[in-house]
Amino acid sequence: MHQNSPDQSKLEVLIGEYGRLCDDIRLLETRSEKIIGLGFTVVGAGITYGLKENLVEVFLFLPIAMIGVFLYAGQQYYNLFWLGGYKRAVEDKINKLAGQIIVYWEALVETERGRVKLRHVGLSAIYFVSIVAVSFISIFKVFEKLGPTIASLLAATILSLVAILIAVLLSIPQGYRQAYKVSSEKLLSAIETDSSTSVSV
């Protein structure tokens, strides 16, 4: 009866893990896109309803809700980049154990395609303009109906949330690098330990 070598068994486990990571990443991407789409729909409906019915209460919460949607999406993309860093490390170990390149997607994205493309910049600009527009309309309506004090408090809240959102967005690429570094060290250490044990036996 044929028995797999330790390296072959490890390779099979890593390939299974690689497939699971691909599924998890697709799930996170789809979920984030749906949340952002739903957020835009709700905010658009809220602005329309608030202007039509002249309800200032709607404008107290619209910009906060919109930034909250982007904060949630940003956290999901932070997790996604951690998964991407781990996936890149798994790719490296699979290729190392196989003795040839058999999976290359994360390395290809990192070295050839690049993670930030023009369309990403364009989408980010649209999102930024949307936040500014919704915030401006809301602050103006609150100022008009409730006075400068409440409008100032709303503006301060919006600025604080935007600062948090920027911090989350800036941390996303760091998550990829950190996940790749830590995962590479752990996986390499495990492979070297198994190799040493095999030699000593």
N, C-alpha and C positions, 0 to 999 in steps of 0.2 A: 504494500500500500504506500503510495507516494505521500511524503510528509513535507510540508512547506518549510523552507528555511526561515530563520528569525527575520531576515531582511524582507523576504517575500510576504510574511505575515504582517509585518509593520507597513509595508507598501499597500497592502489591501485595506488595512485600517485607515491609512491616510487618504486613500482614494475615496473611501466611504465618507470620511470627514469632509473632504473637498466637495463632494456632491451635496452634503447637507449644508455647507456654507453657501454654495450657489443658490440653493433654495431659500435660505434665510435672507440673503441679500436681496433676491428678487421680491420676497414678501415685504421687506422693509421699504424698498423703493416704491412698490405699488401702494402700500399703506400711506406713505408720506404724500404721494401725489394725490391720493383720494382726499386726505385731510385738507390739503391746501385748496383743492378744488371746491370742497364743501365749505371751507372758510370763506372763499371769495363769493360763493353763492349766497351764504347767509349775510355777509357784510353788504353785498349789493342789494339784497332784499331789504335789509335794515335801513340803509340810506334812503331807498325809494319810499318805504313806509314812513320813516321819520319825517322826510320832507313833505310828503303828501298830507299826513295827519298833524304835522307841526308838533311832534312829540320830542321835547328836548331830552327826556329820559333815555331815549334810544341812543343819542349821541354821547351820553356819558359813558356808555359801555362799548360802543362799536370799535373805537381804536384799540381799546384794551383787549377786546376779544380777537381782533385781527392780529395784533402782535402776539397774543397767546398762541394762536394757530401756528405762527412762524417759529415761536419758541419750541413748540412741540415738534414741528418738522425738523428744526435744527438739532434737537436732541436725538431724533431718529437717525438723522444723517451722521451725527457724531458716533452713534452705535454702529451704523453702517460702515463707516471708515475704520472703526476698530475691527469689524469683521473682515474688511478688505485687507488690513495689515496682517491679520492672522492667516487669511487665505493665501496671501503672498508667501508667508513663511512656510505654509503647508506645501505650496507649489514647489518651493526650493527643495524641501526635504524629499518630496516625491521624485523630483528629477535627480536628486543626489542618489537616492536608493536605486532608482531605475538605471542609473548610469548614462542617461540621455535625457534630452528635453522632451517630455510628453505632455506637460501642461504649461501654459505660458501666458494666460490672459492678464493676470495682475501685473506681471513684469512688462508685458507689452503696453498696457495702459500707462504705467509709470515711466517707461523709457522712451516710448515712441509717440503714442497718441496724446499723452498729457491728461491730467485730471480736470483741468479747467479749460473749457473751450469758449469760443466767442458766444455761442448760444447760451452758455451758463451766465456769462456777463450780462447779456441782453435780458435774460429772465430776472436776474438779480436787480437790474435797473428798473424793470417793470414793477417788481415787488416793492422796491424802495419808494418809487414814485407813488404807488398805491397807498403805502403807509402814510406818506407825507400828505397826500390828498385827503384821505379819510380823517387824519388827525387835524388838518387845517379846517375842514368843514365842521368837524365836531367841536373844536375849540371855539370857532366863530359862533356856532349856534348856541353853545353853552354861555358864552360871553353875552350874546344878545338877549338870552332869556333869564339867566341866573346871575349875571354880573361878573366883574373881573376876578373876584376872589376864587369862586368855584372854577372859573376858566383857567386861572393860574395853577390851581391844584391839579386839574386835569392835565395841563401841559407838563407839569413837573412829573406826574405819574407816567405819562407817555415817554418823556425823555429818559426816565429811569429804566423803563422796560426796554426801550431801544438800546440803551447802553448794555443791558444784560444780553439782549439778542446779539449785538455785535461781538461781545465776549464769547458767546457760545459758537458763533460762526467762525471766529478766529481760532478756536480750540479744535475745530474739526480736523484740519490737516495734521495737527500734532498727535491726535488720536491714532491716525494711520501709522505714523512713524513710530510711536511708542509701542503700539500693538505688534508691529513687524519686528522691532528690536527685541522685545521681551519674548515673543513667540519663537523667533529664530534661536535665541539663546537656549530656551527650554528644549526645543525639539532637537537641536544639535547636541545638547548635553545628553539627552536620552539616547540618541543614536550612538554617540561615542562610548557611553557606558555599556550599551549592549555589545558593541564591537569588542571592547576590552574584555568583557566577560567571556565572549565566544573564543577569543584568542587564548585566554588563561585556561579555559576548559580543554 
